[in-house]
Amino acid sequence: MAAHPLVTEYLRLGLAFDRLEEGFVDAYTGDPALRRESENAPKPEPRALAHKAAALLKDLPDAGLAPERTEFLDAHLRALECSARKFAGDDISFIDEVRAYFDVDIAPGDEDDYREAHRQLDEVLPGEGSLFDRITAHRRGDEIPPERLRECVDAFSSALRELVRERYPLPDHERVEYEVVGDKPWSGFNYYLGNYQSRVAINSDLKQHLSQLPQLIAHESYPGHHTEHCRKEAGLVGAGQDEQTLFVVNTPQCLMAEGLADLALKSIVGPGWGRWAQEIYADLGLRFDGERAERISTASAKLLGVRQDAALLLHDRHRGEGEVAEFLQRWSLVTPERARQSLRFLSSPLWRAYISTYVEGYRLLGGWLDQAPDSADRSDRFRRLLDEPLTPGAIRRM
């Protein structure tokens, strides 16, 4: 089936951004000739890409595509137009940049919510010393011995894969390979390779924790990024929606994917995931208090907006990095080293707005999933996130 001409031009446009910033194209599984064409072409001018995005937006309503495809392309062309204007040097406010990229409006969080999170953490971790000292000590005790990391990753990947394949069938030959890397601004990253294969990199610069590893594997693999890519490749791409062969950063696609992935463990295991993880660790000879981990996770979820607030301080209010680092340390209860790691992510020209995908994606999709009247409906809603080309605007209308 030949691709729609406008969709082909959308793919050319998206692929061109990788020539401006390597890594802008997160995944591409479409016609390799288009990729080669982009790689062999002269480096594009950002202003020309902005004009092309605007022209495609103008042609889109008359392109004869189904409404859901039109809405998807409209949102993504607007995001790419903004990215091109940023590359061209246009002065775009941080809030407007986030709105164009991810189709959400952001605002500072409520520090009263953060104080309530601290109060709940204080209850879960009683004892001597400040809350920061107690949670720092807890995190240190929660670290996975580096020599045990690989077997822990494999155990949770296998357990989650089994749960996912029962509820959301996957192609028989789908696979995830894991590797440990360093010098990255993130804790984990899914590289989707196409043909139902992923490579998941786990950052060795950040200590990996017993309480966080189940969430990390669910986020990157089952039923998160890898599962979504596989099911969309089998379903949407198989049905001729070639726009789904391209995944580029700073688009609504990212907000939907990160929100889905952050809700993955809660959606596939549900309440009680701590005890579930505790049993898996026990089989490996590792002690883990699953109930306490789950309570800490619930309280910490109220601190989700802190890093977005930090981005607003840095880019919208133009506060210094020292002040922003102190803000992160105070409310996120992290060490200066961890705050600097977060600042590295927030300061990256490519990734600076990306924190909003986690914050607003979790809020938007989590709120929609929580509206489900029962577990069966919630499971079906999560399936729709895996399978359909939904946008933030589409979720808001539901």
Backbone hydrogen bonds, N-H to C=O, Kabsch-Sander energy under -0.5 kcal/mol:
donor,donor_aa,acceptor,acceptor_aa,energy
8,T,4,H,-2.5
9,E,5,P,-2.0
10,Y,6,L,-2.0
11,L,7,V,-2.5
12,R,8,T,-2.3
13,L,9,E,-2.5
14,G,10,Y,-2.7
15,L,11,L,-2.6
16,A,12,R,-1.7
17,F,13,L,-0.8
17,F,14,G,-1.0
18,D,15,L,-1.1
19,R,16,A,-1.4
20,L,16,A,-0.6
20,L,17,F,-0.8
21,E,17,F,-2.2
24,F,21,E,-2.1
26,D,24,F,-0.9
26,D,247,F,-1.8
27,A,247,F,-1.9
29,T,245,T,-2.2
34,L,31,D,-1.1
35,R,31,D,-1.0
36,R,32,P,-2.5
37,E,33,A,-2.4
38,S,34,L,-2.1
39,E,35,R,-2.4
40,N,36,R,-2.1
41,A,37,E,-0.9
48,A,45,E,-0.5
49,L,45,E,-1.7
50,A,46,P,-2.1
51,H,47,R,-2.1
52,K,48,A,-2.2
53,A,49,L,-2.5
54,A,50,A,-2.1
55,A,51,H,-2.3
56,L,52,K,-2.4
57,L,53,A,-2.2
58,K,54,A,-1.8
59,D,55,A,-1.8
60,L,56,L,-1.6
62,D,59,D,-1.1
63,A,60,L,-2.1
69,R,66,A,-0.6
70,T,66,A,-2.5
71,E,67,P,-2.7
72,F,68,E,-1.9
73,L,69,R,-2.7
74,D,70,T,-2.5
75,A,71,E,-2.2
76,H,72,F,-1.9
77,L,73,L,-2.8
78,R,74,D,-1.9
79,A,75,A,-1.5
80,L,76,H,-2.4
81,E,77,L,-2.3
82,C,78,R,-1.9
83,S,79,A,-2.3
84,A,80,L,-2.5
85,R,81,E,-2.1
86,K,82,C,-2.3
87,F,83,S,-2.6
88,A,84,A,-1.8
89,G,86,K,-1.4
90,D,85,R,-2.6
92,I,90,D,-1.0
97,E,93,S,-2.5
98,V,94,F,-2.5
99,R,95,I,-2.1
100,A,96,D,-2.4
101,Y,97,E,-2.5
102,F,98,V,-2.7
103,D,99,R,-1.9
111,E,109,G,-0.6
113,D,110,D,-1.3
114,Y,110,D,-1.1
115,R,111,E,-2.3
116,E,112,D,-2.1
117,A,113,D,-2.0
118,H,114,Y,-2.2
119,R,115,R,-2.3
120,Q,116,E,-2.3
121,L,117,A,-2.4
122,D,118,H,-2.4
123,E,119,R,-1.5
124,V,120,Q,-1.9
125,L,121,L,-2.2
134,R,130,S,-2.4
135,I,131,L,-2.9
136,T,132,F,-2.4
137,A,133,D,-2.2
138,H,134,R,-2.3
139,R,135,I,-2.6
140,R,136,T,-2.1
141,G,137,A,-2.1
142,D,138,H,-1.1
143,E,140,R,-1.1
144,I,208,Q,-3.2
148,R,145,P,-2.8
149,L,145,P,-0.8
149,L,146,P,-0.9
152,C,148,R,-1.9
153,V,149,L,-2.7
154,D,150,R,-2.4
155,A,151,E,-2.1
156,F,152,C,-2.3
157,S,153,V,-2.5
158,S,154,D,-2.3
159,A,155,A,-2.2
160,L,156,F,-2.6
161,R,157,S,-2.3
162,E,158,S,-1.9
163,L,159,A,-1.7
164,V,160,L,-2.6
165,R,161,R,-2.6
166,E,162,E,-1.2
167,R,163,L,-1.3
168,Y,164,V,-3.9
174,E,171,P,-1.8
175,R,196,Y,-2.0
177,E,198,S,-2.4
179,E,200,V,-2.4
181,V,179,E,-0.5
181,V,202,I,-2.5
189,F,201,A,-2.2
191,Y,189,F,-0.6
191,Y,199,R,-3.1
192,Y,190,N,-0.7
193,L,191,Y,-0.5
193,L,197,Q,-2.6
194,G,197,Q,-0.8
197,Q,194,G,-1.1
198,S,175,R,-2.1
199,R,191,Y,-2.5
200,V,177,E,-3.2
201,A,189,F,-2.7
201,A,199,R,-0.6
202,I,179,E,-2.7
203,N,187,S,-2.7
204,S,181,V,-4.3
206,L,203,N,-0.6
210,L,142,D,-3.2
212,Q,209,H,-0.5
213,L,209,H,-2.2
216,L,212,Q,-2.5
217,I,213,L,-2.6
218,A,214,P,-2.3
219,H,215,Q,-2.7
220,E,216,L,-2.6
221,S,217,I,-2.4
222,Y,217,I,-1.2
224,G,218,A,-1.4
225,H,219,H,-2.6
226,H,220,E,-1.4
227,T,221,S,-1.8
228,E,224,G,-2.7
229,H,225,H,-2.9
230,C,226,H,-2.6
231,R,227,T,-2.5
232,K,228,E,-2.5
233,E,229,H,-2.4
234,A,230,C,-2.4
235,G,231,R,-2.2
237,V,232,K,-2.5
238,G,233,E,-0.9
239,A,235,G,-1.2
240,G,237,V,-1.8
241,Q,236,L,-2.5
242,D,240,G,-1.8
244,Q,241,Q,-2.0
245,T,242,D,-2.1
246,L,243,E,-1.1
247,F,27,A,-2.8
249,V,24,F,-2.5
254,C,251,T,-1.5
255,L,251,T,-1.1
256,M,252,P,-2.4
257,A,253,Q,-2.3
258,E,254,C,-3.0
259,G,255,L,-2.3
260,L,256,M,-2.3
261,A,257,A,-2.5
262,D,258,E,-2.5
263,L,259,G,-1.1
263,L,260,L,-0.5
264,A,261,A,-1.2
267,S,263,L,-1.8
268,I,264,A,-2.2
269,V,265,L,-2.5
270,G,265,L,-1.3
273,W,270,G,-1.0
276,W,272,G,-1.9
277,A,273,W,-2.6
278,Q,274,G,-2.3
279,E,275,R,-1.8
280,I,276,W,-1.3
281,Y,277,A,-2.6
282,A,278,Q,-2.3
283,D,279,E,-1.7
284,L,280,I,-0.8
284,L,281,Y,-0.9
285,G,282,A,-1.4
286,L,281,Y,-2.6
290,G,288,F,-1.2
293,A,289,D,-2.1
294,E,290,G,-2.2
295,R,291,E,-1.9
296,I,292,R,-2.6
297,S,293,A,-2.3
298,T,294,E,-2.2
299,A,295,R,-2.2
300,S,296,I,-2.9
301,A,297,S,-1.5
302,K,299,A,-1.5
303,L,300,S,-2.2
304,L,301,A,-1.4
306,V,303,L,-1.7
307,R,304,L,-0.6
309,D,305,G,-2.7
310,A,306,V,-2.2
311,A,307,R,-1.9
312,L,308,Q,-2.3
313,L,309,D,-2.5
314,L,310,A,-2.4
315,H,311,A,-3.0
316,D,311,A,-0.5
316,D,312,L,-1.9
317,R,312,L,-2.2
319,R,313,L,-2.9
324,V,320,G,-2.1
325,A,321,E,-2.7
326,E,322,G,-2.0
327,F,323,E,-2.1
328,L,324,V,-2.3
329,Q,325,A,-2.5
330,R,326,E,-2.6
331,W,327,F,-2.3
332,S,328,L,-2.1
333,L,329,Q,-0.8
339,A,335,T,-2.5
340,R,336,P,-2.2
341,Q,337,E,-1.8
342,S,338,R,-2.2
343,L,339,A,-2.4
344,R,340,R,-2.1
345,F,341,Q,-1.5
346,L,342,S,-2.6
347,S,343,L,-2.0
348,S,344,R,-0.8
348,S,345,F,-0.6
352,R,348,S,-2.1
354,Y,351,W,-1.4
355,I,351,W,-0.5
356,S,353,A,-1.6
357,T,354,Y,-2.1
358,Y,354,Y,-0.7
358,Y,355,I,-0.7
359,V,355,I,-1.9
360,E,356,S,-2.2
361,G,356,S,-0.7
361,G,357,T,-0.9
362,Y,358,Y,-1.8
363,R,359,V,-1.8
364,L,360,E,-2.8
365,L,361,G,-2.4
366,G,361,G,-0.5
366,G,362,Y,-1.9
367,G,363,R,-2.1
368,W,364,L,-1.7
369,L,365,L,-2.7
370,D,366,G,-2.2
371,Q,367,G,-0.7
371,Q,368,W,-0.7
372,A,369,L,-1.6
378,R,374,D,-2.2
379,S,375,S,-2.4
380,D,376,A,-1.9
381,R,377,D,-2.5
382,F,378,R,-2.3
383,R,379,S,-1.9
384,R,380,D,-2.0
385,L,381,R,-1.8
386,L,382,F,-1.8
387,D,383,R,-2.1
388,E,384,R,-2.9
390,L,388,E,-1.8
395,I,391,T,-2.1
396,R,392,P,-2.3
397,R,393,G,-1.2
398,M,394,A,-0.6
398,M,395,I,-1.1
